[in-house]
Amino acid sequence: MTFSRTSLSLLMAGLFSGAAMAAPVEVYIEQELSSNATDESVYKTEAGAVIDTSENGYVYVGFDDQGWLAAGYGHSFALSDGWLLGLYGELGKWEDGEEMLLEAVVDYQLVDNINLFAGYGYNRSGQTPELLSDTAINTNQFIAGTSMAFGQFSLDYTYTHEKRDGSNGFISGPGGGVDFSQDSYRTNEHEVVFSMYIDDWRPYVKYTYFNSGADSAEAISSSPFSSNNLPLYVPVDSDHIWTVGLAYQF
């Protein structure tokens, strides 16, 4: 996982939908059911909380069982009738690195139960999924979506387009090492969250489709990792992710 998209999706649903969070605290837990990771028998479980600190401010904390931990703060500003500016900052940590996320999103209330939003995000990461040493990776994000509420149901859609810097690194070991390099590339992510409100409970289902413009990453191994020192090309796959979750407000 490169950034905490899961938590941000929930925050957007709570802030911008017609079924917005009315209680000062919402806690959630969610389970990943199907993805490339689950094909390898890795089933991620995530939990977190959104806590109001003022009328327009909130704190987010979240973690999962894969070693991710994050905390963020958001604040909304009324620009005019129907227009809202949301600012959000988050720091995350992994077992192999850390990251910083900043977002600015403008929301427009189209009608009573439909909101549209668009904005910009910036992510700076000091880790790579390949567990290699690396220079910091900068990622620029364009965000757009809509939130719709229908009685006790809500439907939230978020589209994220990313431009990610290229990266390179090296990891050493007894008698050899691995050089890693990858060109800059773009990704597209579509996320749909369907929620149902039952008193203070909110069960939801989330579908995420991730498509990468990166063909491959190149890794050149030296002995004893490889006997011939030829480059290895690791594909960067697209993914279809299904997740179920349950949130509680109090």
C-alpha positions as CSV (number, residue, x, y, z in Angstrom):
1,M,0.0,0.0,0.0
2,T,1.4,3.3,-1.0
3,F,-0.9,5.7,0.8
4,S,-3.9,5.6,3.1
5,R,-6.6,5.8,0.5
6,T,-8.9,3.8,2.6
7,S,-9.1,6.3,5.4
8,L,-9.4,9.3,3.1
9,S,-12.3,7.7,1.3
10,L,-14.2,7.3,4.6
11,L,-13.4,10.9,5.6
12,M,-14.7,12.2,2.3
13,A,-17.9,10.2,2.7
14,G,-18.4,11.5,6.2
15,L,-17.6,15.2,5.4
16,F,-19.4,15.7,2.1
17,S,-22.3,13.3,1.8
18,G,-25.9,14.2,2.7
19,A,-25.6,11.5,5.4
20,A,-22.7,13.2,7.0
21,M,-21.4,12.1,10.4
22,A,-23.6,13.8,13.1
23,A,-21.8,12.3,16.1
24,P,-18.5,13.6,17.4
25,V,-16.7,10.3,17.1
26,E,-16.9,7.5,14.4
27,V,-14.8,4.4,14.7
28,Y,-14.6,1.8,12.0
29,I,-13.1,-1.6,11.2
30,E,-12.8,-3.1,7.7
31,Q,-11.7,-6.4,6.1
32,E,-10.2,-6.8,2.7
33,L,-11.9,-9.8,1.0
34,S,-10.4,-9.9,-2.5
35,S,-7.3,-8.4,-4.2
36,N,-3.9,-9.4,-5.6
37,A,-2.7,-9.7,-2.0
38,T,-5.5,-12.1,-0.9
39,D,-4.5,-14.2,-3.9
40,E,-1.3,-14.7,-2.0
41,S,-3.2,-15.3,1.3
42,V,-2.6,-11.9,2.7
43,Y,-5.9,-10.5,4.1
44,K,-5.6,-6.9,5.4
45,T,-7.6,-5.7,8.4
46,E,-7.8,-2.0,9.1
47,A,-9.3,0.0,11.9
48,G,-9.5,3.7,12.8
49,A,-11.4,6.6,14.2
50,V,-12.5,10.1,13.1
51,I,-12.8,12.5,16.1
52,D,-14.3,16.0,16.0
53,T,-12.1,18.6,17.7
54,S,-14.2,21.6,16.9
55,E,-17.2,22.5,14.7
56,N,-15.1,22.3,11.6
57,G,-12.0,20.4,12.6
58,Y,-11.3,16.7,13.1
59,V,-8.5,14.2,13.9
60,Y,-8.1,10.9,12.1
61,V,-6.1,7.9,13.4
62,G,-5.8,4.5,11.7
63,F,-3.7,1.4,11.6
64,D,-3.8,-2.1,10.0
65,D,-2.3,-5.5,10.7
66,Q,0.4,-5.1,7.9
67,G,2.4,-2.6,10.0
68,W,0.8,0.7,8.8
69,L,0.0,3.5,11.3
70,A,-1.2,7.0,10.4
71,A,-2.6,10.2,12.1
72,G,-4.1,13.2,10.4
73,Y,-5.9,16.5,10.9
74,G,-8.6,18.1,8.7
75,H,-10.4,21.4,8.7
76,S,-13.2,22.7,6.6
77,F,-13.9,26.3,5.6
78,A,-17.2,27.6,4.2
79,L,-16.5,29.6,1.1
80,S,-20.1,30.6,0.4
81,D,-23.5,29.0,0.3
82,G,-23.0,25.6,-1.1
83,W,-19.2,25.7,-1.4
84,L,-16.8,24.2,1.1
85,L,-13.0,24.0,1.2
86,G,-11.5,21.0,3.1
87,L,-7.8,20.8,4.0
88,Y,-6.2,17.6,5.3
89,G,-2.7,16.6,6.4
90,E,-1.5,13.1,7.4
91,L,1.7,11.4,8.6
92,G,2.0,7.7,8.1
93,K,4.6,5.1,9.1
94,W,5.4,1.7,7.9
95,E,7.9,-1.0,9.1
96,D,10.2,0.0,6.1
97,G,9.5,3.8,5.8
98,E,7.2,6.7,6.3
99,E,5.1,9.2,4.3
100,M,3.4,12.6,4.4
101,L,0.1,13.4,2.7
102,L,-1.5,16.8,2.1
103,E,-4.8,17.4,0.4
104,A,-7.0,20.4,-0.5
105,V,-10.5,19.6,-1.7
106,V,-13.3,21.9,-2.8
107,D,-16.9,20.6,-2.3
108,Y,-20.0,21.9,-4.0
109,Q,-23.5,21.0,-2.8
110,L,-25.4,20.4,-6.1
111,V,-28.7,19.6,-4.5
112,D,-29.8,18.6,-1.0
113,N,-28.5,15.0,-1.3
114,I,-25.8,15.3,-4.0
115,N,-22.3,16.8,-3.5
116,L,-19.5,17.1,-6.1
117,F,-15.8,17.6,-5.0
118,A,-12.4,18.0,-6.7
119,G,-9.0,18.8,-5.4
120,Y,-5.2,18.2,-5.3
121,G,-3.1,16.0,-3.1
122,Y,0.6,15.6,-2.6
123,N,2.3,12.6,-1.1
124,R,6.0,12.3,-0.2
125,S,7.1,8.8,0.7
126,G,10.4,7.5,2.0
127,Q,9.7,3.9,1.4
128,T,9.2,1.5,-1.5
129,P,7.1,-1.7,-1.6
130,E,10.2,-3.6,-2.6
131,L,11.9,-2.9,0.8
132,L,14.9,-1.2,-0.8
133,S,16.7,1.9,0.3
134,D,15.4,4.8,-1.8
135,T,15.4,8.5,-2.2
136,A,12.1,10.2,-1.3
137,I,9.3,9.6,-3.8
138,N,7.0,12.5,-4.7
139,T,3.5,11.9,-5.9
140,N,1.0,14.5,-7.2
141,Q,-2.7,13.6,-7.1
142,F,-5.8,14.9,-8.8
143,I,-9.0,14.0,-6.9
144,A,-12.6,14.2,-8.0
145,G,-15.8,12.5,-7.0
146,T,-19.4,12.7,-5.8
147,S,-21.3,11.8,-2.7
148,M,-25.0,11.0,-2.8
149,A,-27.5,10.3,0.0
150,F,-30.8,8.5,-0.3
151,G,-32.6,8.2,3.0
152,Q,-30.6,5.8,5.1
153,F,-28.3,4.9,2.2
154,S,-25.3,6.7,0.7
155,L,-23.1,6.2,-2.3
156,D,-19.6,7.8,-2.6
157,Y,-17.3,7.7,-5.6
158,T,-13.7,9.0,-5.7
159,Y,-11.4,9.1,-8.7
160,T,-7.7,9.7,-8.1
161,H,-5.1,10.3,-10.8
162,E,-1.5,10.1,-9.7
163,K,1.9,11.1,-11.2
164,R,4.6,9.3,-9.3
165,D,8.3,10.1,-9.5
166,G,10.7,7.5,-10.6
167,S,12.7,5.7,-7.9
168,N,16.0,3.9,-7.4
169,G,17.7,2.1,-4.6
170,F,20.1,-0.5,-3.4
171,I,20.1,-3.2,-0.8
172,S,23.2,-5.1,0.3
173,G,23.7,-8.5,1.7
174,P,26.5,-11.1,2.3
175,G,28.5,-11.3,-0.9
176,G,26.2,-9.2,-3.1
177,G,23.3,-6.8,-3.5
178,V,20.4,-5.6,-5.6
179,D,20.0,-2.4,-7.6
180,F,16.5,-1.2,-8.2
181,S,15.2,1.4,-10.6
182,Q,11.9,2.5,-12.0
183,D,10.8,5.4,-14.3
184,S,8.1,7.9,-13.3
185,Y,4.6,6.7,-14.1
186,R,0.9,7.5,-13.8
187,T,-1.9,5.6,-12.1
188,N,-5.7,5.8,-12.0
189,E,-7.9,4.7,-9.1
190,H,-11.7,4.4,-8.9
191,E,-13.3,3.8,-5.5
192,V,-17.0,3.3,-4.8
193,V,-18.3,3.0,-1.2
194,F,-21.9,2.0,-0.6
195,S,-23.1,2.6,3.0
196,M,-26.3,1.9,5.0
197,Y,-27.1,3.9,8.1
198,I,-28.9,1.9,10.9
199,D,-29.2,4.1,14.0
200,D,-25.6,4.6,15.1
201,W,-24.2,1.8,12.9
202,R,-22.9,2.1,9.3
203,P,-22.1,-1.1,7.4
204,Y,-20.5,-0.5,4.1
205,V,-19.1,-2.3,1.0
206,K,-16.1,-0.8,-0.9
207,Y,-14.8,-1.6,-4.4
208,T,-11.5,-0.2,-5.6
209,Y,-10.1,-0.6,-9.1
210,F,-6.4,0.4,-9.5
211,N,-4.7,0.7,-12.9
212,S,-1.0,1.5,-13.3
213,G,0.8,3.0,-16.3
214,A,4.1,1.4,-15.2
215,D,5.2,-1.5,-17.3
216,S,7.8,-2.9,-14.9
217,A,10.5,-2.2,-12.4
218,E,14.0,-3.3,-13.1
219,A,16.1,-5.1,-10.5
220,I,19.7,-6.1,-11.1
221,S,21.0,-8.7,-8.7
222,S,24.6,-9.7,-8.0
223,S,25.8,-12.9,-6.3
224,P,24.6,-14.6,-4.2
225,F,21.2,-13.3,-5.2
226,S,21.7,-14.1,-8.9
227,S,24.3,-16.2,-10.6
228,N,24.3,-14.4,-13.9
229,N,23.8,-10.7,-12.8
230,L,21.1,-10.3,-15.4
231,P,18.3,-7.8,-14.8
232,L,14.9,-9.0,-13.5
233,Y,11.7,-7.2,-14.5
234,V,9.0,-7.0,-11.9
235,P,5.6,-6.1,-13.3
236,V,3.4,-3.5,-11.6
237,D,-0.1,-5.0,-11.7
238,S,-3.6,-3.5,-11.7
239,D,-5.9,-4.6,-9.0
240,H,-9.5,-5.1,-8.1
241,I,-10.1,-4.8,-4.4
242,W,-13.3,-5.7,-2.5
243,T,-13.6,-4.6,1.2
244,V,-16.4,-4.8,3.8
245,G,-16.5,-2.5,6.8
246,L,-18.5,-1.5,9.8
247,A,-18.5,2.0,11.5
248,Y,-20.1,3.1,14.7
249,Q,-20.9,6.7,15.8
250,F,-21.1,7.9,19.4
